[in-house]
Amino acid sequence: MKRLYRKACLQVVIGALLLSGAAVTGPAVPETAAKGSKEYHYDFGSGRVEKGYTKVKDNTAYTKGRGYGFADVSKVKAEDRDTSDELRSDFVTMNGTSFIVDVPNGDYSVTVIAGDEEAALAMDIYAEGHKEALGLTASAGQYAEVTFAVAVIDGRLDLELQGTDPRLNALTLERLPERTAGDKPNVYLAGDSTVMSYPSRYYPMAGWGQRIAEYFTDGVTFTNKAIGGRSSKSFVMDGRLDTILTEIRPGDYLFVQFGHNDASSVPERHTEPFTTYKEYLTMYIDGARQRNAEPVLVTPVGRRSWDENGRFKNDFPDYWLAMKQVAEEKQVPLLDLNSRSIAFYDTVGMEETKALFFWLEPGAYPNWPDGTQDNTHFQEAGALAIAKLVSEGIRDLELPIKAYLK
């Protein structure tokens, strides 16, 4: 498995153009100064090097001392078409390997130039294991250029290309300015379908994240980025953590609730509680803290599930324990929503909790004509009740945003 810390590429801001003329310009960055610089310029291939760029040949292997290079040079081939354009004349093809650059943690604008004087281009660009640019194309003699934003949290950027003989002519990284605090704190929510905000076509289904703001004044903002079917892993792989980390500001919060889908057997979602789950959670924590935001771990909300004694039970005991361990190890506030919700269900009663969960009679709602019996998701009343538990947890943890509780 690729290093988990190399999965933090962020929100794509893609613009594809076709170029066939002037070389990309920028301030010169000598190879020896790369690590301390705010800009990094790489010219790939076997031909002449563009002024101000660092040459990368097919045998340039990554080492910590060099600070850049290919993970596996046996999967790289260099070409040169010997044109007058020093930047675009030559290129490398790379299949099944990545180009790595060591950079200080922070946010970067990444620009890729790709093309070939003699052949068409069709490829996808991956950064940190997930897609950043899909279906990038250019005809022979033309060059595609794409720019996207990346948040680096582990001190290195990992770039991969996939497609039919994907080509890489040039790469530029530019450090983006540090963000400043907003007028008021913004609470970002990362989670699954029990947290997400649902469009009207799903009514009366609701997640607690779409109701939490009702317990607070307008002195704090809630931004719900939770989405159904995601685990701590797939949320990262989809680039959703990326989106948050490119937006979050000093003084903001990142609430993280995962576990339901981490327990899934689906490979794209599954994590092991005491290894990969903990490692992914650490990515959220480190990413928030590096941007001077406050991470808060939230244990997975309880399901409508009970034991042989008729008491509601924890369906995710290992993930619950693993998250508690991460909170202790990283000194992160832990809001134990699992325990709070299960204790709450016990006070409501087995039959009565149907009014909280997504149990609907046939014909009761136009969106659900056949009704449903769902012991995981909430209807409006349940989402509101769970949001209240979260607000009480915020108060009990004495987080500064408790000042905005109604």
NORVENFEN-V457775 format. One line per field, one symbol per residue. phi: phi as a letter, one per 20 degrees, with the letter a starting at -180 (. if undefined). burial: 1 if it has 16 or more other C-alpha atoms within 10 Angstrom, else 0. A space follows every 10 residues. Layout:
phi = ???
burial = ???
//
This chain:
phi = .fgffecdfd gfcececdcb cgffdrffcf gfdgfeeecc ccdepdefef gndefcefde efcfffnaqe fbffdccdcb elefeffefd acdbcnbcdd cebfgqdced cddbrbfdbf dbbdddclnc fdbdmfcbfg nccecccbec deccnbdcdc ccqelfdceb bcdcfeffed fefbfddedd adffdfedff fegefbdffe dfffecfefc dddedfbfmd dgffffffnf fggffedfdg necceccbqg efffefgfdf cegecfgfff gfffffffff dlddececfg gfeeccefem dfceecfffg ffffffgffe ldgddefgff ffffgffeog fffgfeeedc fgnfcgfcfe maccededeg ffffffffff ffffffflfg fffdff
burial = 0001111111 1100010110 0000000010 1001100111 1111111111 1111111111 1100001111 1110011111 1000111111 1111101111 1111111111 1111111001 1111111111 1110011110 1111111111 1111011111 1100111111 1111100000 0000111111 1111111100 0001111111 1110110001 0111111111 1111111111 1111110111 1111111111 1110000011 1010011111 1111111110 1111111111 1111100000 0111110011 0111111000 0111111111 1101110000 0011011111 0000000100 1000111111 1111111111 1111100000 110010
//
